[in-house]
Amino acid sequence: MRSLRSNAATSYGEQVLDIEAVVRRTGFDQFALLTLQLATPPAIAFAASHPEQVSRMVIWNGYSRMSELLGTQQVQALLAAAKLDWLVATEAIGAVAFGAGQDPNKVHGEYIRQCIGPEYFELADIATTWDASELARSVTAPTLVIRERNLQFVLLDSAKDLVARIPNAHLLVVEGKWPENTDTAVQRTLDFINDRVAESLPPPELPSGMTAILFADIADSTGLTERLGDAAFREKARDLDAGLRTVIRDNGGTPIEGKLLGDGVLAVFTSARQAIEAALACGRAGADAGLPLHLGIHAGDVIREDNNVYGGAVNIASRIAGLSAAGEVLVSETVRSLARTSAGVRFEDRGEQALKGVGEKMRVWAVGRREG
């Protein structure tokens, strides 16, 4: 961002000041913000502190914590090489990004040498502390997170973490390694930005009135923590959380961002059929991750407040989820009635059940794929 190579910013806070200076010079009141890799933490910090200016954000192969990049083997090797041979190191960056033997490597190396000097890599120890992970939760702009699947030095987990933290974020995984499939990412970026770039977009509208509510919680989280260890369990749970939110959005639902219930998520739908499809997909995702889920769905009136929903129907959905076996989807009679002819599933009667805090017993049904 800074024009003088010897004046590199030593904190991402200084880089935020650089962005602010550029914005003042352009005179734009509102704009879409695109960021790549190293610039992601300061871009997140700027978007979080200037929500009125950033209408949309695109993060391309980014991460909220610099330690996620600097800890990879490829980057550690580049840092070591930069101290020994600056020319070789800069062209090696192209080999990591594009793949060995690619034509762009030499040109990319020359570009890097025009932008920075070897002293830039001496900032690596300082940059390790750059962390915008908590600020990401305050970003209000709709955000597209793009990750090229075969890019080695940016972890897929970093992209998933961004999607889980930024309230209105979506993940796009592009096959191949840059620049093998750049056109897809560029086109999706342009489509995303140009959709409503001139408008100030609020968070997604949460339905009021009759709403289908899905609860998903990890089964036996205490036992899993003891077997896996706290750090390993939390990492797996965080990855699953990001995956569940993507599944929910793909099925027409809205995850309630920032409202984690134990080790699970809460989501709302305007369609009982879509809620059931999302629940089944969430169940498969939990099983694939080795973290089976309790899943429950109810439908009823909800009260919308900010980016949250309340009401008796929400509590009932939570209680129904608590009744389900690991990997099982249970729904209320209301949901079964709404989706009986449209969901393409079978319902198995589990009888009337007493729900904690609910005066009357309620009939619940287990959901399964229709045979044939």
Secondary structure, DSSP 8 states (H G I E B T S, - for coil): --SSTT---SSHHHHHHHHHHHHHHHT-SSEEEEEEGGGHHHHHHHHHH-TTTEEEEEEES--SBHHHHHTSHHHHHHHHHHHH-HHHHHHHHHHHHH-TT-THHHHHHHHHHHH--GGGGGGHHHHTT-B-TTGGGG--S-EEEEEETT-TTS-HHHHHHHHHHSTTEEEEEESS-TTTTHHHHHHHHHHHHHHSTTS---S-----EEEEEEEEEETTHHHHHHHH-HHHHHHHHHHHHHHHHHHHHHTT-EE-TT--BTTBEEEEES-HHHHHHHHHHHHHHHHHTT--EEEEEEEEEEEEETTEEESHHHHHHHHHHHHS-TT-EEEEHHHHHHHTTTS-EEEEEEEEE--TT-SS-EEEEEEEE---
